[in-house]
Structures are given as C-alpha cells and as structure tokens.
C-alpha cells in the first residue's frame, strides 16, 4: 500500500499520485560520499576518569572508564 507523504491518503498501486498533492517527490540520489559520523562527547562523571570511546550506535555510546583515585 502506498500513501501520500503529505496527507497520508491511500493511493492506488497503478497510479501512485495524490489527487490533492500530486506525485510524491523523487527519492534523494545516493552518492558515494560518506558523511562524518556524529561523535559522542565523553561524559563528565566525577568519580571516574574516562579513558576512551569503545563504541557507539543509534541509541548510545560505551566508554572505557576507571575509578578516579583521589589522594
């Protein structure tokens, strides 16, 4: 089932064009360029020294940390 991206009305498969909004916009062209990844800043956690970023994904980041020794 195809829907109009503007109003959400169901469109026929044979004619994917909304009577109100016309045909959907063309899909963006995929290029070979890669965008720079979003870099998560290291958190400031008082009892820990953040060593390095281990990995990140769509919902968070994992850092290597060690408990800070205060003398």
The first five atom37 places (N, CA, C, CB, O) and aatype in JSON, in Angstrom:
{
  "aatype": [20, 20, 20, 20, 20, 20, 20, 20, 20, 20, 20, 20, 20, 20, 20, 20, 20, 20, 20, 20, 20, 20, 20, 20, 20, 20, 20, 20, 20, 20, 20, 20, 20, 20, 20, 20, 20, 20, 20, 20, 20, 20, 20, 20, 20, 20, 20, 20, 20, 20, 20, 20, 20, 20, 20, 20, 20, 20, 20, 20, 20, 20, 20, 20, 20, 20, 20, 20, 20, 20, 20],
  "atom_mask": [
    [1, 1, 1, 1, 1],
    [1, 1, 1, 1, 1],
    [1, 1, 1, 1, 1],
    [1, 1, 1, 1, 1],
    [1, 1, 1, 1, 1],
    [1, 1, 1, 1, 1],
    [1, 1, 1, 1, 1],
    [1, 1, 1, 1, 1],
    [1, 1, 1, 1, 1],
    [1, 1, 1, 1, 1],
    [1, 1, 1, 1, 1],
    [1, 1, 1, 1, 1],
    [1, 1, 1, 1, 1],
    [1, 1, 1, 1, 1],
    [1, 1, 1, 1, 1],
    [1, 1, 1, 1, 1],
    [1, 1, 1, 1, 1],
    [1, 1, 1, 1, 1],
    [1, 1, 1, 1, 1],
    [1, 1, 1, 1, 1],
    [1, 1, 1, 1, 1],
    [1, 1, 1, 1, 1],
    [1, 1, 1, 1, 1],
    [1, 1, 1, 1, 1],
    [1, 1, 1, 1, 1],
    [1, 1, 1, 1, 1],
    [1, 1, 1, 1, 1],
    [1, 1, 1, 1, 1],
    [1, 1, 1, 1, 1],
    [1, 1, 1, 1, 1],
    [1, 1, 1, 1, 1],
    [1, 1, 1, 1, 1],
    [1, 1, 1, 1, 1],
    [1, 1, 1, 1, 1],
    [1, 1, 1, 1, 1],
    [1, 1, 1, 1, 1],
    [1, 1, 1, 1, 1],
    [1, 1, 1, 1, 1],
    [1, 1, 1, 1, 1],
    [1, 1, 1, 1, 1],
    [1, 1, 1, 1, 1],
    [1, 1, 1, 1, 1],
    [1, 1, 1, 1, 1],
    [1, 1, 1, 1, 1],
    [1, 1, 1, 1, 1],
    [1, 1, 1, 1, 1],
    [1, 1, 1, 1, 1],
    [1, 1, 1, 1, 1],
    [1, 1, 1, 1, 1],
    [1, 1, 1, 1, 1],
    [1, 1, 1, 1, 1],
    [1, 1, 1, 1, 1],
    [1, 1, 1, 1, 1],
    [1, 1, 1, 1, 1],
    [1, 1, 1, 1, 1],
    [1, 1, 1, 1, 1],
    [1, 1, 1, 1, 1],
    [1, 1, 1, 1, 1],
    [1, 1, 1, 1, 1],
    [1, 1, 1, 1, 1],
    [1, 1, 1, 1, 1],
    [1, 1, 1, 1, 1],
    [1, 1, 1, 1, 1],
    [1, 1, 1, 1, 1],
    [1, 1, 1, 1, 1],
    [1, 1, 1, 1, 1],
    [1, 1, 1, 1, 1],
    [1, 1, 1, 1, 1],
    [1, 1, 1, 1, 1],
    [1, 1, 1, 1, 1],
    [1, 1, 1, 1, 1]
  ],
  "atom_positions": [
    [[0.84, -1.16, 0.0], [0.0, 0.0, 0.0], [0.89, 1.24, 0.0], [-0.96, -0.01, 1.21], [1.84, 1.33, 0.78]],
    [[0.58, 2.17, -0.87], [1.32, 3.41, -0.97], [0.46, 4.51, -0.38], [1.72, 3.72, -2.45], [-0.75, 4.53, -0.58]],
    [[1.1, 5.44, 0.35], [0.37, 6.57, 0.93], [1.03, 7.88, 0.48], [0.35, 6.48, 2.49], [2.23, 7.92, 0.2]],
    [[0.23, 8.92, 0.42], [0.73, 10.25, 0.1], [1.6, 10.71, 1.26], [-0.45, 11.26, -0.18], [1.15, 10.66, 2.41]],
    [[2.83, 11.16, 1.01], [3.68, 11.61, 2.11], [3.19, 12.89, 2.77], [5.09, 11.82, 1.61], [3.6, 13.2, 3.89]],
    [[2.32, 13.65, 2.11], [1.81, 14.9, 2.68], [0.58, 14.71, 3.55], [1.49, 15.87, 1.58], [0.53, 15.21, 4.67]],
    [[-0.43, 13.96, 3.03], [-1.69, 13.84, 3.77], [-1.96, 12.43, 4.3], [-2.84, 14.25, 2.88], [-2.83, 12.26, 5.15]],
    [[-1.22, 11.43, 3.83], [-1.38, 10.07, 4.33], [-2.5, 9.29, 3.66], [-1.63, 10.11, 5.78], [-2.77, 8.16, 4.07]],
    [[-3.16, 9.85, 2.63], [-4.24, 9.12, 1.95], [-3.66, 7.92, 1.2], [-5.0, 10.06, 0.98], [-2.55, 7.98, 0.67]],
    [[-4.43, 6.83, 1.16], [-4.03, 5.65, 0.42], [-4.08, 5.94, -1.07], [-4.93, 4.45, 0.76], [-5.0, 6.59, -1.55]],
    [[-3.09, 5.46, -1.79], [-3.01, 5.65, -3.23], [-3.07, 4.3, -3.92], [-1.73, 6.41, -3.63], [-2.61, 3.29, -3.37]],
    [[-3.62, 4.28, -5.11], [-3.67, 3.03, -5.87], [-2.27, 2.68, -6.36], [-4.66, 3.15, -7.06], [-1.49, 3.57, -6.71]],
    [[-1.95, 1.39, -6.39], [-0.63, 0.95, -6.84], [-0.37, 1.35, -8.29], [-0.5, -0.56, -6.68], [0.76, 1.68, -8.65]],
    [[-1.4, 1.32, -9.11], [-1.23, 1.65, -10.52], [-1.04, 3.14, -10.77], [-2.4, 1.15, -11.31], [-0.47, 3.53, -11.78]],
    [[-1.52, 3.97, -9.85], [-1.43, 5.42, -10.02], [-0.99, 6.03, -8.69], [-2.8, 6.02, -10.49], [-1.82, 6.56, -7.96]],
    [[0.31, 5.97, -8.37], [0.77, 6.49, -7.08], [0.86, 8.02, -7.09], [2.12, 5.9, -6.72], [1.94, 8.58, -6.93]],
    [[-0.29, 8.67, -7.28], [-0.33, 10.13, -7.32], [-1.55, 10.59, -6.52], [-0.38, 10.66, -8.79], [-2.66, 10.13, -6.76]],
    [[-1.35, 11.5, -5.57], [-2.43, 12.02, -4.75], [-3.21, 13.06, -5.55], [-1.88, 12.63, -3.44], [-2.62, 13.89, -6.23]],
    [[-4.54, 13.01, -5.47], [-5.38, 13.96, -6.18], [-5.14, 15.39, -5.67], [-6.86, 13.59, -6.02], [-5.27, 16.34, -6.44]],
    [[-4.79, 15.55, -4.41], [-4.57, 16.87, -3.83], [-3.14, 17.35, -3.99], [-4.94, 16.85, -2.37], [-2.91, 18.51, -4.34]],
    [[-2.15, 16.46, -3.74], [-0.75, 16.86, -3.69], [0.08, 16.44, -4.9], [-0.13, 16.31, -2.47], [1.24, 16.84, -5.02]],
    [[-0.48, 15.67, -5.8], [0.25, 15.24, -6.98], [1.2, 14.1, -6.67], [1.03, 16.4, -7.57], [1.08, 13.45, -5.63]],
    [[2.15, 13.84, -7.57], [3.08, 12.72, -7.37], [4.03, 13.01, -6.22], [3.87, 12.44, -8.65], [4.31, 14.17, -5.91]],
    [[4.54, 11.96, -5.59], [5.48, 12.17, -4.49], [6.79, 12.74, -5.02], [5.75, 10.84, -3.72], [7.1, 12.56, -6.2]],
    [[7.55, 13.43, -4.18], [8.83, 13.97, -4.64], [9.78, 12.83, -4.96], [9.45, 14.89, -3.57], [9.66, 11.74, -4.4]],
    [[10.73, 13.06, -5.86], [11.68, 12.0, -6.2], [12.56, 11.65, -5.0], [12.55, 12.41, -7.4], [12.86, 12.5, -4.16]],
    [[12.96, 10.41, -4.94], [13.84, 9.96, -3.85], [15.2, 10.63, -4.0], [13.98, 8.41, -3.85], [15.65, 10.85, -5.13]],
    [[15.86, 10.95, -2.89], [17.19, 11.57, -2.99], [18.17, 10.59, -3.62], [17.7, 12.02, -1.61], [18.11, 9.38, -3.38]],
    [[19.07, 11.14, -4.41], [20.06, 10.29, -5.07], [21.14, 9.89, -4.07], [20.68, 11.0, -6.29], [21.59, 10.71, -3.27]],
    [[21.53, 8.64, -4.14], [22.57, 8.12, -3.27], [23.91, 8.37, -3.94], [22.37, 6.6, -2.98], [24.13, 8.0, -5.09]],
    [[24.8, 9.0, -3.2], [26.14, 9.25, -3.73], [27.14, 8.38, -2.99], [26.53, 10.76, -3.61], [26.81, 7.79, -1.96]],
    [[28.33, 8.3, -3.49], [29.37, 7.5, -2.86], [30.0, 8.2, -1.67], [30.44, 7.17, -3.86], [30.82, 7.61, -0.96]],
    [[29.63, 9.47, -1.44], [30.23, 10.21, -0.34], [29.7, 9.71, 1.0], [29.95, 11.71, -0.49], [28.52, 9.39, 1.14]],
    [[30.57, 9.64, 1.96], [30.17, 9.25, 3.31], [30.21, 10.49, 4.18], [31.09, 8.13, 3.88], [31.15, 11.28, 4.1]],
    [[29.21, 10.66, 5.01], [29.19, 11.79, 5.91], [29.99, 11.46, 7.16], [27.75, 12.19, 6.27], [30.16, 10.29, 7.51]],
    [[30.47, 12.49, 7.82], [31.22, 12.28, 9.05], [30.28, 11.77, 10.14], [31.93, 13.59, 9.5], [29.18, 12.31, 10.29]],
    [[30.68, 10.75, 10.9], [29.8, 10.24, 11.95], [29.7, 11.24, 13.1], [30.32, 8.88, 12.47], [30.6, 12.04, 13.34]],
    [[28.58, 11.17, 13.8], [28.38, 12.01, 14.98], [29.27, 11.46, 16.09], [26.88, 12.03, 15.42], [29.22, 10.27, 16.39]],
    [[30.07, 12.32, 16.68], [30.97, 11.91, 17.76], [30.33, 12.28, 19.09], [32.37, 12.58, 17.61], [30.01, 13.45, 19.34]],
    [[30.15, 11.28, 19.94], [29.56, 11.5, 21.26], [30.64, 12.02, 22.19], [28.92, 10.18, 21.83], [31.69, 11.38, 22.33]],
    [[30.42, 13.18, 22.84], [31.43, 13.68, 23.77], [31.5, 12.8, 25.02], [31.12, 15.13, 24.15], [30.51, 12.22, 25.44]],
    [[32.68, 12.73, 25.59], [32.87, 11.93, 26.8], [32.09, 12.57, 27.95], [34.38, 11.8, 27.16], [32.14, 13.79, 28.11]],
    [[31.38, 11.78, 28.74], [30.63, 12.34, 29.87], [31.56, 12.81, 30.98], [29.65, 11.31, 30.41], [32.69, 12.34, 31.09]],
    [[31.09, 13.72, 31.79], [31.85, 14.21, 32.93], [31.27, 13.57, 34.18], [31.81, 15.78, 33.02], [30.29, 14.05, 34.75]],
    [[31.88, 12.47, 34.6], [31.42, 11.72, 35.77], [32.49, 11.85, 36.85], [31.14, 10.22, 35.42], [33.58, 11.31, 36.71]],
    [[32.17, 12.54, 37.91], [33.15, 12.88, 38.95], [33.97, 11.7, 39.48], [32.44, 13.52, 40.09], [35.19, 11.82, 39.56]],
    [[33.37, 10.58, 39.84], [34.2, 9.52, 40.43], [34.98, 8.68, 39.41], [33.34, 8.6, 41.25], [35.65, 7.72, 39.8]],
    [[34.89, 9.01, 38.1], [35.56, 8.19, 37.08], [36.4, 9.05, 36.15], [34.52, 7.41, 36.28], [36.08, 10.21, 35.89]],
    [[37.49, 8.46, 35.66], [38.3, 9.05, 34.6], [37.94, 8.31, 33.32], [39.85, 8.95, 34.92], [38.12, 7.1, 33.23]],
    [[37.43, 9.03, 32.35], [37.05, 8.43, 31.07], [38.32, 8.24, 30.25], [35.99, 9.32, 30.31], [39.06, 9.19, 30.0]],
    [[38.56, 7.01, 29.82], [39.78, 6.68, 29.07], [39.59, 6.84, 27.57], [40.22, 5.26, 29.38], [40.36, 7.55, 26.91]],
    [[38.54, 6.17, 27.01], [38.33, 6.24, 25.56], [36.94, 5.75, 25.21], [39.4, 5.41, 24.82], [36.26, 5.1, 26.0]],
    [[36.54, 6.07, 23.99], [35.26, 5.61, 23.46], [35.46, 4.2, 22.91], [34.73, 6.58, 22.34], [36.34, 3.97, 22.07]],
    [[34.67, 3.25, 23.38], [34.77, 1.88, 22.89], [33.89, 1.65, 21.67], [34.38, 0.9, 24.0], [34.27, 0.91, 20.76]],
    [[32.73, 2.28, 21.64], [31.83, 2.11, 20.5], [30.57, 2.93, 20.7], [31.48, 0.64, 20.3], [30.25, 3.36, 21.81]],
    [[29.86, 3.14, 19.58], [28.61, 3.87, 19.67], [27.66, 3.37, 18.61], [28.84, 5.38, 19.51], [28.06, 2.79, 17.6]],
    [[26.37, 3.59, 18.87], [25.34, 3.18, 17.95], [24.24, 4.22, 17.92], [24.77, 1.81, 18.33], [24.44, 5.36, 18.32]],
    [[23.09, 3.82, 17.43], [21.98, 4.74, 17.29], [21.38, 5.22, 18.6], [20.93, 4.12, 16.49], [20.72, 6.26, 18.62]],
    [[21.59, 4.49, 19.68], [20.94, 4.84, 20.94], [21.9, 5.14, 22.08], [20.03, 3.74, 21.36], [21.45, 5.39, 23.2]],
    [[23.2, 5.12, 21.83], [24.1, 5.42, 22.93], [25.54, 5.16, 22.58], [23.73, 4.63, 24.13], [25.87, 4.81, 21.44]],
    [[26.4, 5.34, 23.57], [27.84, 5.14, 23.41], [28.38, 4.44, 24.65], [28.58, 6.51, 23.17], [27.81, 4.55, 25.74]],
    [[29.48, 3.7, 24.47], [30.11, 2.98, 25.56], [31.54, 3.48, 25.69], [30.07, 1.42, 25.33], [32.3, 3.51, 24.72]],
    [[31.9, 3.88, 26.91], [33.24, 4.41, 27.18], [33.97, 3.5, 28.14], [33.16, 5.85, 27.74], [33.35, 2.86, 29.0]],
    [[35.29, 3.44, 28.0], [36.13, 2.76, 28.97], [36.43, 3.79, 30.05], [37.45, 2.17, 28.32], [36.82, 4.92, 29.75]],
    [[36.26, 3.41, 31.3], [36.49, 4.34, 32.41], [37.16, 3.6, 33.56], [35.16, 5.0, 32.88], [37.07, 2.37, 33.66]],
    [[37.81, 4.36, 34.41], [38.43, 3.81, 35.62], [38.06, 4.71, 36.79], [40.0, 3.69, 35.48], [37.94, 5.93, 36.65]],
    [[37.87, 4.08, 37.94], [37.53, 4.86, 39.13], [38.71, 5.79, 39.45], [37.2, 3.92, 40.36], [39.86, 5.35, 39.5]],
    [[38.4, 7.05, 39.65], [39.43, 8.03, 39.95], [39.97, 7.83, 41.35], [38.88, 9.45, 39.79], [39.21, 7.57, 42.29]],
    [[41.29, 7.94, 41.5], [41.92, 7.82, 42.81], [42.28, 9.2, 43.28], [43.17, 6.89, 42.76], [43.1, 9.88, 42.67]],
    [[41.67, 9.63, 44.38], [41.94, 10.95, 44.92], [42.81, 10.81, 46.15], [40.62, 11.7, 45.26], [42.42, 10.19, 47.14]],
    [[44.0, 11.38, 46.07], [44.94, 11.26, 47.2], [45.02, 12.53, 47.97], [46.31, 10.89, 46.72], [45.76, 12.61, 48.95]]
  ]
}
